[in-house]
Amino acid sequence: MRILVLGGDGYCGWATALYLSARNHSVGIVDNLVRREWDSELEVETLTPIRPLSERVAAWHKAAGRSVDVFIGDVTNYDFLCSTLKAWQPDAVVHFAEQRSAPYSMIDLEHAVFTQVNNVVGTLNLLFALHEVCPYCHLVKLGTMGEYGTPNIDIEEGYITIEHNGRRDLLPYPKQPGSFYHLSKVHDSHNIAFTCKTWGMRATDLNQGIVYGTVTDEVALDEALINRFDYDQVFGTVLNRFCAQAAVGYPLTVYGEGGQTRGFLDIRDTVRCIELACTHPAAPGEFRVFNQFTEQFSVLDLARMVQSEGEKLGLKVSIDHLPDPRVEAERHYYNAKHSRLSDLGLQPHLLSDALLDSLMNIAVRYRDRINPAHFQPRVNWRQPRPHVAQRPSRRANALAESLRRVVRDGENGEPISMPSAPTLNRPDAFTDTGRSVLSESDRAESSPHEPAAVKGFPRD
């Protein structure tokens, strides 16, 4: 299959792109590299030292003998998105290209607006572009289990049968999102469902649980292929954060009582779920919902597991209960169904002592890169940072320009297409782009005839 991975430089996207390529699918990556900019904005860095995208792709070609095409651009730029789809003609599009952090969306007004506009407009652009350019392409969209919240009834896979006043119907499962990020995912789900019903599109919405781990078979082939391991309080997932804290002797930060229960899965299961969804596509007009996780744990359960494993490695690990910065139930009922991916053939990697030991060893290996200041929660759901009028940031300016392009004719350039690895660094291998990744100063210094992103790419 020809599969285009939007957000392919990110945590789930990079692992997915390599896995699909290794399985002999033709893979393309679309990314605007903004995830790396968010690290700079927050003054954090991934625990594992990830390479620039061009080096990663070159290393994959060297290690596996397979090429991955790369298009640098923003999905909020409709012209760029359409030209990429026309050039690549995918059978399936995997959509990871969104701001994925709930705490990031809750920092203040700017971050909430950015999250919702970036995510919702980007998905709307994709829906219209698919309808216009390749209407039979299957959309595989990464959703989140956080759309459901924590209801006091079982969570079904997308739909629930309701009987009311003597009548019966199958309806979308009620949503109780817990942040502006989760709200953006709910909006996405509604928009996708609407286009399936109205335009006959085919889509699968994967409501994913919390992902842990960083190693897949593909990533393990070469140090240059290593994936992200985020441990900070904004982008770090809870198990990764606990492992990093244990590695440096920092108390495991459990919010509140720690009874918050969620679905979890190994990154190796994430990539397999994506392939299963792609190779078993939805029918025209069908909007499928799969709950994508393999096990349920409470936060305190995970903390105790990490504490036990850390002691086996000779680490002294304590647990510290902090006031919960989020607005959420600290003890609740939680039973979510997740059988549809297993029915398609998923054989999960369950969280074992051996796997936890592997995670701990990665954290210990790179513990010199850990900054304990990034563990403490600084984003409070009840008290967003006050808005201060200031000169718009470069991110805000870029977003405003992308939005203007949605409603007017934009630049008529072709996306940057990164061919096979041997020609990655040749300037003549690039064409023009719908969105430059250069700073304003870089852009001013470049020749008007020079491909905009050559001089500054990769900007990591």
C-alpha positions as a LaTeX table, in Angstrom:
\begin{tabular}{lrrr}
\hline
Residue & $x$ (\AA) & $y$ (\AA) & $z$ (\AA) \\
\hline
Met1 & 0.00 & 0.00 & 0.00 \\
Arg2 & 0.93 & 3.65 & $-0.41$ \\
Ile3 & 0.55 & 5.18 & 3.04 \\
Leu4 & 1.12 & 8.85 & 3.86 \\
Val5 & 1.92 & 9.54 & 7.53 \\
Leu6 & 1.06 & 13.08 & 8.61 \\
Gly7 & 3.17 & 14.08 & 11.61 \\
Gly8 & 5.77 & 11.45 & 10.77 \\
Asp9 & 8.60 & 13.17 & 12.67 \\
Gly10 & 6.75 & 12.86 & 15.99 \\
Tyr11 & 6.69 & 10.17 & 18.67 \\
Cys12 & 4.00 & 7.88 & 17.26 \\
Gly13 & 4.45 & 9.02 & 13.67 \\
Trp14 & 8.15 & 8.17 & 13.39 \\
Ala15 & 7.73 & 4.68 & 14.83 \\
Thr16 & 4.73 & 4.10 & 12.57 \\
Ala17 & 6.48 & 5.27 & 9.41 \\
Leu18 & 9.44 & 2.92 & 9.98 \\
Tyr19 & 7.21 & $-0.02$ & 10.87 \\
Leu20 & 5.09 & 0.41 & 7.74 \\
Ser21 & 8.20 & 0.82 & 5.58 \\
Ala22 & 9.71 & $-2.35$ & 7.03 \\
Arg23 & 6.48 & $-4.17$ & 6.17 \\
Asn24 & 7.05 & $-3.28$ & 2.50 \\
His25 & 4.52 & $-0.48$ & 2.27 \\
Ser26 & 5.47 & 2.64 & 0.31 \\
Val27 & 5.64 & 5.36 & 2.95 \\
Gly28 & 5.66 & 9.13 & 2.80 \\
Ile29 & 6.06 & 11.52 & 5.74 \\
Val30 & 4.47 & 14.96 & 6.02 \\
Asp31 & 5.68 & 17.18 & 8.86 \\
Asn32 & 6.29 & 20.85 & 9.62 \\
Leu33 & 8.89 & 20.07 & 12.35 \\
Val34 & 6.98 & 22.20 & 14.86 \\
Arg35 & 7.16 & 19.52 & 17.57 \\
Arg36 & 10.88 & 20.29 & 17.86 \\
Glu37 & 10.06 & 23.99 & 18.21 \\
Trp38 & 7.75 & 23.27 & 21.14 \\
Asp39 & 10.71 & 21.75 & 23.00 \\
Ser40 & 12.58 & 25.02 & 22.50 \\
Glu41 & 9.56 & 27.05 & 23.60 \\
Leu42 & 9.21 & 25.02 & 26.82 \\
Glu43 & 13.00 & 24.83 & 27.31 \\
Val44 & 12.91 & 21.04 & 27.51 \\
Glu45 & 14.38 & 18.23 & 25.47 \\
Thr46 & 13.59 & 14.60 & 24.88 \\
Leu47 & 15.49 & 12.21 & 27.13 \\
Thr48 & 16.81 & 10.39 & 24.06 \\
Pro49 & 18.84 & 12.55 & 21.66 \\
Ile50 & 16.89 & 12.43 & 18.39 \\
Arg51 & 18.57 & 13.35 & 15.11 \\
Pro52 & 17.41 & 15.82 & 12.45 \\
Leu53 & 14.78 & 14.35 & 10.16 \\
Ser54 & 17.09 & 14.20 & 7.15 \\
Glu55 & 19.62 & 12.16 & 9.15 \\
Arg56 & 16.91 & 9.84 & 10.43 \\
Val57 & 15.63 & 9.10 & 6.94 \\
Ala58 & 19.17 & 8.60 & 5.62 \\
Ala59 & 19.94 & 6.22 & 8.51 \\
Trp60 & 16.77 & 4.23 & 7.75 \\
His61 & 17.80 & 3.89 & 4.11 \\
Lys62 & 21.25 & 2.70 & 5.16 \\
Ala63 & 19.98 & 0.27 & 7.82 \\
Ala64 & 16.97 & $-1.17$ & 5.99 \\
Gly65 & 17.65 & $-0.42$ & 2.34 \\
Arg66 & 14.28 & 1.30 & 2.05 \\
Ser67 & 13.40 & 4.89 & 1.20 \\
Val68 & 10.81 & 7.14 & 2.81 \\
Asp69 & 9.63 & 10.25 & 0.96 \\
Val70 & 9.38 & 13.42 & 3.06 \\
Phe71 & 7.25 & 16.50 & 2.45 \\
Ile72 & 7.94 & 19.51 & 4.68 \\
Gly73 & 4.85 & 21.63 & 5.17 \\
Asp74 & 1.83 & 22.40 & 7.33 \\
Val75 & $-1.56$ & 20.69 & 7.05 \\
Thr76 & $-3.21$ & 24.01 & 7.88 \\
Asn77 & $-1.96$ & 25.13 & 4.45 \\
Tyr78 & $-4.62$ & 23.72 & 2.13 \\
Asp79 & $-2.66$ & 24.29 & $-1.09$ \\
Phe80 & 0.37 & 22.45 & 0.27 \\
Leu81 & $-1.81$ & 19.57 & 1.42 \\
Cys82 & $-3.60$ & 19.25 & $-1.92$ \\
Ser83 & $-0.39$ & 19.36 & $-3.92$ \\
Thr84 & 1.15 & 16.68 & $-1.69$ \\
Leu85 & $-1.85$ & 14.37 & $-2.07$ \\
Lys86 & $-1.87$ & 14.91 & $-5.85$ \\
Ala87 & 1.84 & 14.13 & $-6.08$ \\
Trp88 & 1.75 & 11.07 & $-3.86$ \\
Gln89 & $-1.71$ & 9.53 & $-4.43$ \\
Pro90 & $-1.91$ & 7.50 & $-1.19$ \\
Asp91 & $-4.18$ & 4.53 & $-0.55$ \\
Ala92 & $-4.36$ & 5.52 & 3.12 \\
Val93 & $-3.51$ & 8.64 & 5.12 \\
Val94 & $-2.53$ & 8.26 & 8.77 \\
His95 & $-3.21$ & 11.53 & 10.58 \\
Phe96 & $-0.95$ & 12.24 & 13.58 \\
Ala97 & $-0.31$ & 15.90 & 12.64 \\
Glu98 & $-1.85$ & 17.59 & 15.67 \\
Gln99 & $-0.85$ & 19.23 & 18.92 \\
Arg100 & $-1.22$ & 16.22 & 21.24 \\
Ser101 & $-0.71$ & 17.52 & 24.79 \\
Ala102 & $-3.58$ & 18.30 & 27.17 \\
Pro103 & $-1.36$ & 20.41 & 29.49 \\
Tyr104 & $-0.03$ & 22.41 & 26.52 \\
Ser105 & $-3.60$ & 23.29 & 25.55 \\
Met106 & $-4.36$ & 24.46 & 29.09 \\
Ile107 & $-1.42$ & 26.85 & 29.57 \\
Asp108 & $-3.28$ & 29.99 & 28.52 \\
Leu109 & $-5.52$ & 31.53 & 25.88 \\
Glu110 & $-2.87$ & 31.47 & 23.15 \\
His111 & $-2.13$ & 27.79 & 23.58 \\
Ala112 & $-5.80$ & 26.83 & 23.79 \\
Val113 & $-6.62$ & 28.73 & 20.61 \\
Phe114 & $-3.56$ & 27.40 & 18.82 \\
Thr115 & $-4.42$ & 23.82 & 19.75 \\
Gln116 & $-8.02$ & 23.99 & 18.60 \\
Val117 & $-7.35$ & 25.94 & 15.40 \\
Asn118 & $-4.31$ & 23.87 & 14.45 \\
Asn119 & $-6.04$ & 20.54 & 15.10 \\
Val120 & $-9.55$ & 21.27 & 13.84 \\
Val121 & $-8.55$ & 23.35 & 10.80 \\
Gly122 & $-5.83$ & 20.87 & 9.88 \\
Thr123 & $-8.32$ & 17.99 & 9.93 \\
Leu124 & $-10.92$ & 19.99 & 8.00 \\
Asn125 & $-8.28$ & 20.79 & 5.39 \\
Leu126 & $-7.45$ & 17.11 & 5.13 \\
Leu127 & $-11.10$ & 16.11 & 4.72 \\
Phe128 & $-11.68$ & 18.63 & 1.94 \\
Ala129 & $-8.37$ & 17.77 & 0.26 \\
Leu130 & $-9.13$ & 14.05 & 0.31 \\
His131 & $-12.60$ & 14.67 & $-1.09$ \\
Glu132 & $-11.15$ & 16.84 & $-3.87$ \\
Val133 & $-7.99$ & 14.90 & $-4.75$ \\
Cys134 & $-8.38$ & 11.23 & $-3.75$ \\
Pro135 & $-11.91$ & 10.54 & $-2.46$ \\
Tyr136 & $-11.38$ & 6.76 & $-2.23$ \\
Cys137 & $-8.38$ & 7.12 & 0.11 \\
His138 & $-8.91$ & 5.68 & 3.58 \\
Leu139 & $-8.35$ & 8.12 & 6.46 \\
Val140 & $-6.90$ & 6.61 & 9.65 \\
Lys141 & $-7.18$ & 9.30 & 12.30 \\
Leu142 & $-5.51$ & 9.12 & 15.71 \\
Gly143 & $-8.11$ & 10.03 & 18.31 \\
Thr144 & $-7.89$ & 9.59 & 22.06 \\
Met145 & $-9.63$ & 7.66 & 24.81 \\
Gly146 & $-9.77$ & 11.02 & 26.58 \\
Glu147 & $-12.74$ & 11.93 & 24.39 \\
Tyr148 & $-14.93$ & 9.66 & 26.53 \\
Gly149 & $-13.93$ & 10.95 & 29.95 \\
Thr150 & $-14.62$ & 8.62 & 32.88 \\
Pro151 & $-18.36$ & 7.80 & 32.81 \\
Asn152 & $-19.93$ & 5.56 & 35.43 \\
Ile153 & $-20.88$ & 3.02 & 32.75 \\
Asp154 & $-18.87$ & 0.81 & 30.40 \\
Ile155 & $-17.21$ & 2.65 & 27.50 \\
Glu156 & $-18.15$ & 1.08 & 24.17 \\
Glu157 & $-16.15$ & 1.35 & 20.94 \\
Gly158 & $-17.54$ & 4.53 & 19.49 \\
Tyr159 & $-21.26$ & 3.72 & 19.56 \\
Ile160 & $-23.86$ & 2.78 & 22.16 \\
Thr161 & $-27.37$ & 1.36 & 21.81 \\
Ile162 & $-29.90$ & 3.60 & 23.56 \\
Glu163 & $-33.48$ & 2.74 & 24.47 \\
His164 & $-35.61$ & 5.75 & 25.32 \\
Asn165 & $-39.37$ & 6.09 & 25.64 \\
Gly166 & $-39.95$ & 2.81 & 23.87 \\
Arg167 & $-37.61$ & 3.54 & 20.96 \\
Arg168 & $-34.14$ & 2.16 & 20.25 \\
Asp169 & $-31.18$ & 3.54 & 18.28 \\
Leu170 & $-27.42$ & 3.10 & 17.83 \\
Leu171 & $-25.82$ & 6.47 & 18.61 \\
Pro172 & $-22.30$ & 7.89 & 19.01 \\
Tyr173 & $-21.02$ & 7.30 & 22.52 \\
Pro174 & $-21.34$ & 10.47 & 24.69 \\
Lys175 & $-18.16$ & 12.53 & 24.99 \\
Gln176 & $-16.83$ & 14.16 & 28.17 \\
Pro177 & $-13.47$ & 15.66 & 27.14 \\
Gly178 & $-11.18$ & 16.94 & 29.89 \\
Ser179 & $-9.13$ & 19.67 & 28.19 \\
Phe180 & $-9.12$ & 21.99 & 25.20 \\
Tyr181 & $-6.92$ & 19.40 & 23.47 \\
His182 & $-9.47$ & 16.64 & 24.07 \\
Leu183 & $-12.21$ & 18.96 & 22.88 \\
Ser184 & $-10.34$ & 19.43 & 19.60 \\
Lys185 & $-10.32$ & 15.66 & 19.14 \\
Val186 & $-14.07$ & 15.51 & 19.71 \\
His187 & $-14.57$ & 18.21 & 17.06 \\
Asp188 & $-12.39$ & 16.16 & 14.70 \\
Ser189 & $-14.47$ & 13.04 & 15.29 \\
His190 & $-17.71$ & 14.88 & 14.55 \\
Asn191 & $-16.30$ & 16.45 & 11.39 \\
Ile192 & $-14.98$ & 13.13 & 10.11 \\
Ala193 & $-18.25$ & 11.33 & 10.86 \\
Phe194 & $-20.16$ & 14.07 & 9.03 \\
Thr195 & $-18.04$ & 13.80 & 5.88 \\
Cys196 & $-18.37$ & 10.01 & 5.84 \\
Lys197 & $-22.14$ & 10.40 & 5.99 \\
Thr198 & $-22.32$ & 13.30 & 3.53 \\
Trp199 & $-19.54$ & 12.58 & 1.03 \\
Gly200 & $-19.20$ & 8.83 & 1.37 \\
Met201 & $-15.65$ & 9.04 & 2.70 \\
Arg202 & $-14.09$ & 6.09 & 4.50 \\
Ala203 & $-12.46$ & 6.66 & 7.89 \\
Thr204 & $-11.26$ & 4.87 & 11.01 \\
Asp205 & $-10.98$ & 6.83 & 14.25 \\
Leu206 & $-8.47$ & 5.20 & 16.62 \\
Asn207 & $-9.20$ & 6.30 & 20.17 \\
Gln208 & $-5.78$ & 5.61 & 21.59 \\
Gly209 & $-4.87$ & 5.19 & 25.22 \\
Ile210 & $-1.64$ & 6.42 & 26.81 \\
Val211 & 1.44 & 5.14 & 24.98 \\
Tyr212 & 4.66 & 4.12 & 26.70 \\
Gly213 & 8.06 & 2.96 & 25.51 \\
Thr214 & 10.41 & 4.15 & 22.81 \\
Val215 & 11.91 & 1.02 & 21.23 \\
Thr216 & 10.53 & $-0.87$ & 18.25 \\
Asp217 & 12.38 & $-3.43$ & 16.13 \\
Glu218 & 12.97 & $-0.79$ & 13.47 \\
Val219 & 14.19 & 1.94 & 15.81 \\
Ala220 & 16.62 & $-0.55$ & 17.40 \\
Leu221 & 18.50 & $-1.01$ & 14.12 \\
Asp222 & 20.60 & 2.13 & 14.54 \\
Glu223 & 21.22 & 4.79 & 17.20 \\
Ala224 & 20.35 & 7.45 & 14.63 \\
Leu225 & 16.79 & 6.06 & 14.44 \\
Ile226 & 16.06 & 6.46 & 18.14 \\
Asn227 & 12.61 & 7.76 & 19.01 \\
Arg228 & 11.51 & 10.44 & 21.44 \\
Phe229 & 11.28 & 9.77 & 25.19 \\
Asp230 & 9.42 & 12.73 & 26.66 \\
Tyr231 & 9.41 & 12.96 & 30.44 \\
Asp232 & 8.48 & 16.59 & 31.14 \\
Gln233 & 5.20 & 17.61 & 32.75 \\
Val234 & 3.71 & 18.95 & 29.50 \\
Phe235 & 4.47 & 16.27 & 26.88 \\
Gly236 & 5.78 & 13.39 & 28.98 \\
Thr237 & 3.43 & 10.42 & 29.34 \\
Val238 & 3.06 & 9.15 & 32.89 \\
Leu239 & 5.00 & 5.88 & 32.72 \\
Asn240 & 7.91 & 7.46 & 30.86 \\
Arg241 & 7.96 & 10.25 & 33.44 \\
Phe242 & 7.99 & 7.82 & 36.36 \\
Cys243 & 10.93 & 5.91 & 34.83 \\
Ala244 & 12.91 & 9.11 & 34.38 \\
Gln245 & 12.17 & 10.20 & 37.95 \\
Ala246 & 13.25 & 6.83 & 39.34 \\
Ala247 & 16.49 & 6.97 & 37.34 \\
Val248 & 17.63 & 10.16 & 39.12 \\
Gly249 & 16.19 & 9.41 & 42.56 \\
Tyr250 & 13.34 & 11.90 & 42.27 \\
Pro251 & 10.03 & 10.99 & 43.98 \\
Leu252 & 7.41 & 9.70 & 41.56 \\
Thr253 & 4.87 & 12.51 & 41.19 \\
Val254 & 1.40 & 11.03 & 41.59 \\
Tyr255 & $-1.39$ & 13.57 & 41.17 \\
Gly256 & $-3.93$ & 13.37 & 43.98 \\
Glu257 & $-4.84$ & 9.91 & 45.25 \\
Gly258 & $-3.59$ & 8.28 & 42.04 \\
Gly259 & $-6.80$ & 6.37 & 41.37 \\
Gln260 & $-7.13$ & 7.90 & 37.90 \\
Thr261 & $-7.47$ & 4.87 & 35.64 \\
Arg262 & $-6.73$ & 4.89 & 31.93 \\
Gly263 & $-6.02$ & 2.56 & 29.03 \\
Phe264 & $-2.35$ & 2.02 & 28.12 \\
Leu265 & $-0.41$ & 0.41 & 25.27 \\
Asp266 & 3.14 & $-0.25$ & 24.14 \\
Ile267 & 4.45 & 1.81 & 21.20 \\
Arg268 & 4.94 & $-1.52$ & 19.37 \\
Asp269 & 1.20 & $-2.09$ & 19.57 \\
Thr270 & 0.47 & 1.42 & 18.33 \\
Val271 & 2.28 & 0.78 & 15.05 \\
Arg272 & 0.66 & $-2.63$ & 14.57 \\
Cys273 & $-2.81$ & $-1.16$ & 15.18 \\
Ile274 & $-2.17$ & 1.45 & 12.52 \\
Glu275 & $-1.22$ & $-1.19$ & 9.97 \\
Leu276 & $-4.25$ & $-3.32$ & 10.83 \\
Ala277 & $-6.52$ & $-0.33$ & 10.31 \\
Cys278 & $-4.86$ & 0.50 & 6.97 \\
Thr279 & $-4.93$ & $-3.03$ & 5.58 \\
His280 & $-8.55$ & $-3.57$ & 6.68 \\
Pro281 & $-10.08$ & $-0.29$ & 5.49 \\
Ala282 & $-13.50$ & 1.06 & 6.29 \\
Ala283 & $-16.14$ & 0.82 & 3.59 \\
Pro284 & $-17.18$ & 3.93 & 1.63 \\
Gly285 & $-19.42$ & 6.01 & 3.86 \\
Glu286 & $-18.33$ & 4.14 & 7.00 \\
Phe287 & $-16.98$ & 5.89 & 10.09 \\
Arg288 & $-15.41$ & 3.23 & 12.32 \\
Val289 & $-14.22$ & 3.75 & 15.87 \\
Phe290 & $-11.68$ & 1.42 & 17.51 \\
Asn291 & $-10.56$ & 1.82 & 21.12 \\
Gln292 & $-6.79$ & 1.40 & 20.84 \\
Phe293 & $-5.27$ & 0.20 & 24.09 \\
Thr294 & $-4.34$ & $-3.15$ & 25.61 \\
Glu295 & $-4.46$ & $-2.79$ & 29.43 \\
Gln296 & $-5.93$ & $-0.58$ & 32.13 \\
Phe297 & $-3.94$ & 0.75 & 35.08 \\
Ser298 & $-4.36$ & 3.42 & 37.71 \\
Val299 & $-1.62$ & 6.01 & 38.08 \\
Leu300 & $-0.80$ & 4.66 & 41.54 \\
Asp301 & $-0.58$ & 1.11 & 40.13 \\
Leu302 & 2.07 & 2.28 & 37.67 \\
Ala303 & 3.98 & 4.17 & 40.34 \\
Arg304 & 4.18 & 1.06 & 42.52 \\
Met305 & 5.31 & $-1.05$ & 39.56 \\
Val306 & 8.11 & 1.41 & 38.77 \\
Gln307 & 9.06 & 1.57 & 42.45 \\
Ser308 & 9.36 & $-2.21$ & 42.60 \\
Glu309 & 11.37 & $-2.45$ & 39.39 \\
Gly310 & 13.64 & 0.39 & 40.43 \\
Glu311 & 14.51 & $-1.35$ & 43.67 \\
Lys312 & 15.58 & $-4.40$ & 41.64 \\
Leu313 & 18.06 & $-2.14$ & 39.84 \\
Gly314 & 19.39 & $-0.80$ & 43.12 \\
Leu315 & 17.52 & 2.51 & 42.90 \\
Lys316 & 15.83 & 4.13 & 45.88 \\
Val317 & 12.37 & 5.09 & 44.63 \\
Ser318 & 9.75 & 6.95 & 46.68 \\
Ile319 & 6.25 & 8.12 & 45.78 \\
Asp320 & 5.02 & 11.67 & 46.38 \\
His321 & 1.32 & 12.58 & 46.15 \\
Leu322 & 0.87 & 16.11 & 44.79 \\
Pro323 & $-2.31$ & 18.20 & 44.57 \\
Asp324 & $-3.90$ & 17.31 & 41.22 \\
Pro325 & $-3.44$ & 20.24 & 38.81 \\
Arg326 & $-6.18$ & 18.80 & 36.56 \\
Val327 & $-9.93$ & 18.78 & 37.04 \\
Glu328 & $-10.64$ & 15.05 & 37.12 \\
Ala329 & $-12.01$ & 12.32 & 39.35 \\
Glu330 & $-9.22$ & 10.78 & 41.43 \\
Arg331 & $-11.27$ & 7.61 & 42.05 \\
His332 & $-13.80$ & 6.36 & 39.54 \\
Tyr333 & $-15.27$ & 3.43 & 37.64 \\
Tyr334 & $-13.50$ & 2.63 & 34.38 \\
Asn335 & $-14.19$ & $-0.26$ & 32.04 \\
Ala336 & $-13.54$ & 0.41 & 28.36 \\
Lys337 & $-14.17$ & $-2.15$ & 25.61 \\
His338 & $-11.31$ & $-2.77$ & 23.18 \\
Ser339 & $-11.93$ & $-5.90$ & 21.14 \\
Arg340 & $-12.14$ & $-4.73$ & 17.52 \\
Leu341 & $-8.39$ & $-4.49$ & 16.90 \\
Ser342 & $-7.85$ & $-7.86$ & 18.56 \\
Asp343 & $-10.47$ & $-9.25$ & 16.19 \\
Leu344 & $-8.32$ & $-7.99$ & 13.31 \\
Gly345 & $-5.26$ & $-9.82$ & 14.64 \\
Leu346 & $-3.57$ & $-7.60$ & 17.25 \\
Gln347 & $-1.38$ & $-9.64$ & 19.61 \\
Pro348 & $-0.53$ & $-7.18$ & 22.37 \\
His349 & 2.73 & $-6.62$ & 24.21 \\
Leu350 & 1.56 & $-6.48$ & 27.81 \\
Leu351 & 3.41 & $-4.51$ & 30.47 \\
Ser352 & 5.73 & $-7.11$ & 32.01 \\
Asp353 & 8.65 & $-6.86$ & 34.41 \\
Ala354 & 11.00 & $-7.36$ & 31.46 \\
Leu355 & 9.47 & $-4.50$ & 29.51 \\
Leu356 & 9.50 & $-2.23$ & 32.54 \\
Asp357 & 13.14 & $-3.16$ & 33.07 \\
Ser358 & 13.87 & $-2.12$ & 29.48 \\
Leu359 & 12.20 & 1.26 & 30.03 \\
Met360 & 14.10 & 1.79 & 33.26 \\
Asn361 & 17.41 & 0.94 & 31.60 \\
Ile362 & 16.80 & 3.51 & 28.86 \\
Ala363 & 16.10 & 6.14 & 31.52 \\
Val364 & 19.25 & 5.15 & 33.45 \\
Arg365 & 21.36 & 5.17 & 30.27 \\
Tyr366 & 20.43 & 8.78 & 29.46 \\
Arg367 & 19.90 & 10.10 & 32.99 \\
Asp368 & 22.61 & 12.74 & 32.54 \\
Arg369 & 20.16 & 14.44 & 30.19 \\
Ile370 & 17.36 & 14.57 & 32.79 \\
Asn371 & 16.48 & 17.95 & 34.27 \\
Pro372 & 14.43 & 17.38 & 37.45 \\
Ala373 & 12.98 & 20.90 & 37.18 \\
His374 & 10.76 & 19.60 & 34.36 \\
Phe375 & 8.97 & 17.10 & 36.60 \\
Gln376 & 6.92 & 19.52 & 38.69 \\
Pro377 & 3.48 & 20.37 & 37.20 \\
Arg378 & 3.32 & 24.05 & 36.30 \\
Val379 & 0.10 & 24.01 & 34.25 \\
Asn380 & $-3.04$ & 24.32 & 36.37 \\
Trp381 & $-6.44$ & 23.58 & 34.83 \\
Arg382 & $-8.16$ & 25.97 & 37.26 \\
Gln383 & $-5.75$ & 28.85 & 36.82 \\
Pro384 & $-4.60$ & 29.42 & 33.22 \\
Arg385 & $-1.76$ & 31.84 & 32.76 \\
Pro386 & $-3.12$ & 35.40 & 32.43 \\
His387 & $-3.23$ & 36.79 & 28.94 \\
Val388 & $-0.72$ & 39.57 & 28.32 \\
Ala389 & $-0.94$ & 41.63 & 25.15 \\
Gln390 & 2.32 & 41.26 & 23.30 \\
Arg391 & 3.84 & 41.17 & 19.87 \\
Pro392 & 2.57 & 37.99 & 18.15 \\
Ser393 & 4.99 & 35.09 & 18.32 \\
Arg394 & 6.47 & 33.53 & 15.21 \\
Arg395 & 4.18 & 30.54 & 15.78 \\
Ala396 & 1.12 & 32.81 & 15.96 \\
Asn397 & 2.18 & 34.65 & 12.80 \\
Ala398 & 2.68 & 31.37 & 10.96 \\
Leu399 & $-0.72$ & 30.14 & 12.11 \\
Ala400 & $-2.42$ & 33.37 & 11.04 \\
Glu401 & $-0.84$ & 33.08 & 7.61 \\
Ser402 & $-1.98$ & 29.46 & 7.34 \\
Leu403 & $-5.53$ & 30.49 & 8.22 \\
Arg404 & $-5.51$ & 33.23 & 5.60 \\
Arg405 & $-4.56$ & 30.62 & 3.02 \\
Val406 & $-7.60$ & 28.58 & 3.96 \\
Val407 & $-9.92$ & 31.35 & 2.74 \\
Arg408 & $-7.97$ & 32.76 & $-0.19$ \\
Asp409 & $-5.72$ & 31.56 & $-2.95$ \\
Gly410 & $-2.32$ & 30.76 & $-1.51$ \\
Glu411 & 1.07 & 30.13 & $-2.97$ \\
Asn412 & 1.04 & 27.74 & $-5.92$ \\
Gly413 & 4.24 & 25.87 & $-5.11$ \\
Glu414 & 4.96 & 22.18 & $-4.93$ \\
Pro415 & 5.83 & 20.58 & $-1.58$ \\
Ile416 & 9.41 & 19.86 & $-0.73$ \\
Ser417 & 9.87 & 16.26 & $-1.71$ \\
Met418 & 12.78 & 14.48 & $-0.08$ \\
Pro419 & 13.76 & 11.58 & $-2.35$ \\
Ser420 & 15.68 & 8.47 & $-1.45$ \\
Ala421 & 18.42 & 8.83 & 1.13 \\
Pro422 & 21.49 & 9.04 & $-1.15$ \\
Thr423 & 20.31 & 12.41 & $-2.53$ \\
Leu424 & 19.01 & 13.88 & 0.73 \\
Asn425 & 21.56 & 16.66 & 1.01 \\
Arg426 & 21.68 & 17.75 & $-2.63$ \\
Pro427 & 20.08 & 21.20 & $-3.09$ \\
Asp428 & 18.86 & 20.22 & $-6.56$ \\
Ala429 & 16.84 & 17.40 & $-4.99$ \\
Phe430 & 14.39 & 19.94 & $-3.54$ \\
Thr431 & 11.58 & 21.89 & $-5.12$ \\
Asp432 & 9.60 & 24.86 & $-3.82$ \\
Thr433 & 7.33 & 24.60 & $-0.80$ \\
Gly434 & 3.95 & 25.77 & 0.35 \\
Arg435 & 5.42 & 26.61 & 3.77 \\
Ser436 & 8.99 & 27.60 & 4.51 \\
Val437 & 10.70 & 26.30 & 7.62 \\
Leu438 & 13.14 & 29.22 & 7.67 \\
Ser439 & 13.11 & 32.01 & 10.21 \\
Glu440 & 12.43 & 35.53 & 8.95 \\
Ser441 & 16.14 & 36.37 & 9.04 \\
Asp442 & 17.06 & 33.20 & 7.16 \\
Arg443 & 14.40 & 33.90 & 4.56 \\
Ala444 & 15.65 & 37.44 & 4.03 \\
Glu445 & 19.16 & 36.19 & 3.35 \\
Ser446 & 18.17 & 33.52 & 0.84 \\
Ser447 & 18.02 & 34.09 & $-2.88$ \\
Pro448 & 14.47 & 34.55 & $-4.28$ \\
His449 & 15.24 & 31.70 & $-6.69$ \\
Glu450 & 16.65 & 29.39 & $-4.02$ \\
Pro451 & 14.28 & 26.67 & $-2.77$ \\
Ala452 & 13.11 & 28.20 & 0.50 \\
Ala453 & 13.76 & 25.26 & 2.82 \\
Val454 & 17.10 & 24.11 & 1.40 \\
Lys455 & 19.25 & 26.51 & 3.33 \\
Gly456 & 17.48 & 26.00 & 6.64 \\
Phe457 & 16.54 & 22.32 & 6.40 \\
Pro458 & 16.47 & 20.49 & 8.62 \\
Arg459 & 15.79 & 23.13 & 11.24 \\
Asp460 & 16.06 & 21.01 & 14.37 \\
\hline
\end{tabular}
